[in-house]
């Protein structure tokens, strides 16, 4: 299962820079991230090369870190590819809290945070859709 | 009245009120007996130092009618202050108390230069709050015309002030500033109003606010001082000299004590203001600690009045905040935070005044295990604590969730409040 870190950040100057620096100095690479924000605070969600080490480094510096399981859909970087996957997920009554994506040439990676992560992975696999393994994503 | 004559009158009245309280209020009798004091020991105003103090908690402990010194059949009016830590405080007035109250408010209005030819728009709230009805009866006593509009509905306030030609406005100083802006926006020219006098109280204000109000509304702005426990507005007021608030010391005897030693301070020195009601029947107060910090000036004022003057309120000897006219204690906020398991037991209050309205920001930290990747859940947490705080405080705070450990943990007494209003 892919582990995603979520870090609570106040809307203050330089907060993200600090996190990036901290991880960089510890030799931890970021594979993907997204920020959700409102007027007071933001939640930085990220996937890194070494989850456990990142948690330790961040918590030592008193950051509020939580961990969530996500799935990463690996699909062709083509029109309609995502819609097909979404159809399948919706048809099974799975609710998506949020998702974010990045493409690499021919392929696209979509990180999905469903309400039921096991069921979501199962359903996608059963429909012959490709999922990226945690070990592969952490290396990106 | 000379100082000597005043002391004589105060001595006679103190003796009378102590006897009345001792014989008719078990609370006072018990407190005096505990220190071996009888009414016979009180022979002059100097003896007031022998009496025990009364504090706000005593009013709560004796809720609702435990401090009344007359049968309820003699009580013709009740007022109550906004409930702070759960229980509100209640005060009762006899018919004579109401006439005393009207009389002292009438003195204030006269000191502002108002008369029977003037109409006063009373924009304090009417109801359990003493502001509205207190001013109301004072205006009637001087034979002026009351416009009993109460608080709120700014557009109507402006329209009636204009149409009725109100000469004076009674409200909180911050509402006066708000109204001034609204008048500007209304497009009605200032010259079309007849307003000349402002009667402002119920919250702390500064010399700068006075200048601002006077300039924007084209009026003279005067302080009116009072507190529910003593009688309501009209315990004292400023005169045309605007150089200190005269206290009507023939009815409300003021003392200044050191809040730590509880001993009287040297004359003229700052300390906590303490009142004894010299003429109240319904609910007399003996040495009531107001928690307001100020000093007293016994020099005769340029206006000719001999009544003692107090300086602007310098602060509080407890940590009470007045926000939008509502009394707020940090301990109330603390109790809410302690009962919600999702939050760390640390908080910081930031009080400010933005566009003439007080703001209260409550900074809290969420406990590590309740942080989540889901924005909705954090927003729901924020709503939960906001609602809880609102129901306890009576005003809506702006809750801000901050990063773990970002609220300072101090060794000794934690600093819980930053007040940026610069009122003192």
Interface residues (C-beta under 8 A of the other chain):
Chain A: X4 X6 X8 X9 X10 X36 X38 X40 X41 X43 X45 X62 X63 X64 X65 X66 X68 X97 X113
Chain B: X366 X368 X371 X372 X373 X374 X375 X378 X379 X382 X400 X401 X402 X403 X404 X405 X406
